[in-house]
Amino acid sequence: MQGAAMVASAKALSAALAIGLSAIATGYAQSRIGPAGAGAMAEKPELSGIAIILVAIPETMVVLGFAIALMIMILIE
C-alpha cells in the first residue's frame, strides 16, 4: 500500500472505532439504567424526571464519539 492510501484507511478505521465503540458502550449503559429506572419509578413515581435524565446522560458519549471521529477525518492529513 502506498502512504496516502494507508493514512486514509487508518483514518476511516479510527473514526469508525470512535463512533462504534462509544455506541456500544452507550447501549450497554442504557440497558442497565433503563430497567433500574423503571423499577424505581414503579415504587416512587416522583423519580421519573431523574430516571429520564439518567437514561439521557450516556447519549452524550455517542455525540462525543462523533465529534472525535469528525476531528479525525478533518484534521489528520
N, C-alpha and C positions, 0 to 999 in steps of 0.2 A: 504494500500500500504506500501511496505517496503521503507526504507530510500533511498536506491540506485535507486530504480525504480522511486521514486518521484523526485529525483535530475535529473535523465535522462529525464524525461518528462518535467520538468521545463526548462532544458537546451534547449530541442527541441522547446518548445513553445517560449522561449525568442529569440532564433535565428530566428525562423520563423517571429516573430513580427519585429525584427530588419530589416530583408530584406523586408517583406511585406509592412510595413508602410512607409519605405523610397521609395519603388517603387510606392506606391500610391501617395505620396507627389510629386515625380518627374513627374508622369503622369499629375497631376493637374497643376503643374507649367508649363510644356511644352504645355499643352492645352491652357494656357493663353498667353504664349510667342510666340508660333508659328504664330497664326493669326495676332498678333500685328507686328511681324517681317515681315510677308508677306505684310501687309498693308503699312508698312514703305518702303519696297523695291519697291512697286508699285509706290510710289511717288518719292523716291530717290534711284535709283539703286546702288549708291555707298555705301549704307548701308548694302549690302549683307554680307560682312565679319563680321560686328558687329552682325547681326541677327543670323548668324550661331554660333558664339561664345556664344551668349545669350541662344540659344537653347541647346548647349552642356554643359553649366555650371551645370544645375540641375542633369545631369547624374552622376556627382561626388558623389551626395548624395546616389545613389544606390551602388556605389563602396564602400563608407564608411560604409553603412549598411551591405554589405557583409563582410567587414573587421571586423566589430563588431561581426557579427554572427560567423565568424570563430574563433575569440578570445574567445567568449562564449563557443563554442563547444570544443576548445582545452584546455583552461586554467582552466575552472571550473571542479572540480572533484567531 
